[in-house]
């Protein structure tokens, strides 16, 4: 259906959002190792640059935070040499690596609109780069005590009158979301396995997000699951399943989901 939005898994928390004649890639350019999650395959990067297949439209690149399983600046800069984009949404800098500086220079040299988001936790920053599209960053911190100094932008993508929330690795702290989402009706929320499994995360999903549909993403690649996230999700689905909120697990076995407007 033309009024629906298609979501395709690229790798890890990397997804391609297609709707309204636009393609938006969220956390979908990273090739570094050292973590149990999948890297974007070279074949997919080549398809993005040609363009080919689901990557026929690739207009905006969005990133939640500066971790290597979400964002590789040099890979983004290399893509710009092969194919122009309409804009890039950058996360708050966790540090000032050379790769990010090279990317910013490449964006400026090519005249590509780019926005550094990264509002304070609980705050928001919105950009409407063209009619029918608004991206709002909701400031949070990365989950896990060891990452509390890392900002994570929850990205609220408003496209074709629908609202999709991509949480990345945001912590399950209600104060981050209460004000930012109090007047927002979410068609779908995307959360990682730990957020979904945690009782505090469930309280946020049920009490603040209240999405029509929920998608669990950021799943480990096949054969590399040292944290047993697949088992964790299976048990959590048994515990928290709700008949009024469809839950999709976006992984290698089911890499596509379609989100359609609510039927009144």
C-alpha positions in Angstrom: 0.0 0.0 0.0 1.4 3.4 -1.0 0.4 5.0 2.3 2.4 2.5 4.3 6.0 2.7 5.4 8.4 -0.2 4.7 11.2 -1.0 7.1 14.1 -3.2 6.1 16.9 -4.5 8.3 20.4 -3.6 7.1 22.5 -4.7 10.0 22.2 -4.6 13.8 20.1 -1.4 14.5 20.6 -0.2 11.0 17.3 0.0 9.1 16.1 1.5 5.9 12.8 3.5 6.1 11.0 3.9 2.8 7.8 5.9 2.4 6.5 9.0 0.6 9.0 8.7 -2.2 11.9 8.9 0.3 14.5 6.6 1.7 16.0 7.2 5.2 18.8 5.1 6.6 19.0 5.0 10.4 22.3 3.7 12.0 23.0 1.9 8.8 26.6 2.6 7.9 29.1 0.9 10.1 31.8 -1.7 9.4 33.9 -1.9 12.6 34.3 -5.2 14.5 34.9 -5.8 18.2 31.2 -6.4 19.2 28.7 -9.3 18.8 26.5 -7.4 16.3 26.5 -7.6 12.6 28.4 -5.1 10.4 27.0 -3.7 7.3 28.1 -6.0 4.5 30.3 -4.6 1.7 27.7 -5.9 -0.8 25.1 -3.7 0.9 27.4 -0.7 0.9 28.0 -1.3 -2.8 24.2 -1.5 -3.5 23.7 1.8 -1.6 26.2 3.5 -3.8 25.0 2.2 -7.2 21.9 2.5 -6.3 20.2 -0.9 -6.4 17.3 -2.8 -4.9 15.8 -1.4 -1.8 18.4 1.4 -1.9 17.0 3.0 -5.0 16.1 6.0 -2.9 18.6 6.9 -0.2 18.0 10.5 0.7 18.8 11.0 4.4 21.3 9.4 6.7 20.5 9.4 10.5 22.5 8.3 13.4 21.6 7.8 17.1 25.0 7.8 18.6 28.7 7.4 18.0 29.3 3.7 18.8 31.0 1.5 16.2 28.0 -0.8 15.8 25.9 2.2 14.7 28.1 4.7 12.9 31.4 4.7 11.1 32.1 8.3 9.9 34.7 7.3 7.3 32.2 4.9 5.7 29.7 7.7 5.4 32.3 10.0 3.8 33.2 7.3 1.3 29.5 6.9 0.4 29.2 10.6 -0.4 31.9 10.2 -3.0 29.7 7.7 -4.9 26.3 9.2 -4.4 24.8 12.4 -3.1 22.3 12.6 -0.3 19.8 15.3 0.7 21.0 15.5 4.3 22.8 13.9 7.3 21.7 13.9 10.9 24.7 13.6 13.2 24.6 12.5 16.8 26.2 14.4 19.6 30.0 13.8 19.5 31.1 11.3 22.2 34.6 12.6 21.5 36.2 14.3 18.6 37.6 11.6 16.4 39.4 12.3 13.2 36.9 10.3 11.3 34.0 12.6 12.3 36.1 15.7 11.4 36.8 14.2 8.0 33.1 13.5 7.5 32.1 17.0 8.4 34.6 18.4 6.0 33.3 16.2 3.3 29.7 17.3 4.0 30.8 21.0 3.9 32.8 20.6 0.7 29.9 19.0 -1.1 27.3 21.4 0.3 25.3 18.6 1.9 22.9 19.9 4.6 23.8 18.4 7.9 22.6 18.8 11.5 24.2 17.9 14.8 21.4 16.9 17.0 22.3 15.8 20.6 19.9 17.7 22.8 20.3 17.4 26.6 18.7 14.4 28.1 14.9 15.0 28.2 15.2 17.8 25.6 14.3 17.9 22.0 15.6 19.3 18.7 13.5 19.2 15.5 14.4 19.7 11.9 12.0 19.6 8.9 14.3 19.3 5.9 11.4 19.1 3.4 7.6 19.0 3.4 6.2 15.8 4.9 9.3 15.0 6.9 10.3 16.0 10.4 13.1 14.5 12.4 13.1 15.1 16.2 15.9 14.1 18.4 15.0 13.3 21.9 18.0 13.5 24.2 18.9 10.5 26.3 21.9 8.7 27.7 23.1 5.3 26.5 22.0 2.4 28.7 24.6 0.8 30.9 26.6 2.4 33.7 29.8 2.2 31.6 28.2 4.3 28.9 26.4 7.0 30.9 28.7 9.6 29.4 27.5 8.8 25.9 24.6 10.7 24.5 22.0 8.8 22.5 19.5 10.5 20.3 16.1 8.8 20.1 15.0 9.7 16.6 11.3 10.5 16.1 10.7 10.3 12.4 7.5 11.9 11.3 6.8 10.9 7.7 3.6 10.8 5.7 1.7 11.8 8.8 3.0 8.8 10.7 5.4 8.8 13.7 8.1 6.2 14.1 10.5 6.3 17.1 13.9 4.7 16.8 15.5 4.5 20.3 18.9 3.1 19.5 20.6 2.3 22.8 18.6 4.7 24.9 18.3 4.0 28.6 14.9 3.2 30.1 14.6 6.4 32.2 11.0 7.8 32.1 12.1 11.5 32.5 13.8 11.3 29.1 10.5 10.7 27.3 7.6 12.1 29.3 7.6 15.7 28.1 9.0 15.0 24.7 6.3 12.5 23.8 3.3 13.6 25.8 1.4 14.8 22.8 2.8 12.4 20.2 0.8 9.4 18.9 3.4 6.7 17.9 2.5 4.4 15.1 5.6 2.3 15.9 8.4 2.3 18.4 11.7 0.5 17.8 13.5 -0.8 21.0 16.5 -3.1 21.6 16.1 -6.4 23.4 17.3 -5.1 26.8 14.9 -2.2 26.7 12.0 -4.6 26.0 13.1 -7.1 28.6 13.5 -4.6 31.4 10.5 -3.9 33.6 11.3 -0.2 33.5 11.4 -0.4 29.7 8.1 -2.1 29.7 6.6 0.6 31.9 7.8 3.3 29.4 6.4 1.3 26.4 3.0 0.9 28.1 2.8 4.3 29.8 4.6 6.8 27.6 5.3 5.3 24.2 1.9 3.6 23.8 2.7 2.7 20.1 0.3 0.9 17.9 3.0 -1.5 17.0 6.4 -2.4 18.6 9.5 -3.6 16.8 12.4 -5.2 18.6 15.7 -4.6 16.7 19.4 -4.5 17.4 19.5 -8.2 17.5 22.8 -10.1 17.4 24.0 -11.7 14.2 23.5 -15.5 13.7 26.0 -17.5 15.7 27.3 -14.5 17.7 25.1 -14.1 20.7 27.3 -14.0 23.8 24.6 -12.2 25.8 21.9 -14.7 24.9 19.7 -11.9 23.6 17.6 -14.2 21.3 16.7 -16.3 24.4 16.0 -13.1 26.4 13.6 -11.8 23.7 11.8 -15.1 23.5 11.2 -15.2 27.2 10.2 -11.5 27.3 7.7 -12.0 24.5 6.1 -14.8 26.5 5.9 -12.6 29.5 4.9 -9.3 28.1 2.8 -10.2 25.0 -0.3 -8.0 24.5 -3.0 -8.7 22.1 -3.6 -5.0 21.4 0.1 -4.3 20.5 1.6 -6.4 17.8 5.3 -7.0 18.4 7.7 -7.7 15.5 11.3 -9.0 15.9 13.4 -7.6 13.2 16.3 -10.0 12.6 17.9 -12.1 9.8 14.9 -14.5 9.9 12.4 -11.7 9.5 14.2 -8.6 8.0 11.2 -6.6 6.8 8.1 -5.0 8.4 5.5 -2.8 7.0 3.8 -0.1 9.2 0.5 1.2 8.0 -1.7 4.1 9.2 -4.2 3.3 11.9 -7.7 2.5 10.6 -10.2 4.6 12.4 
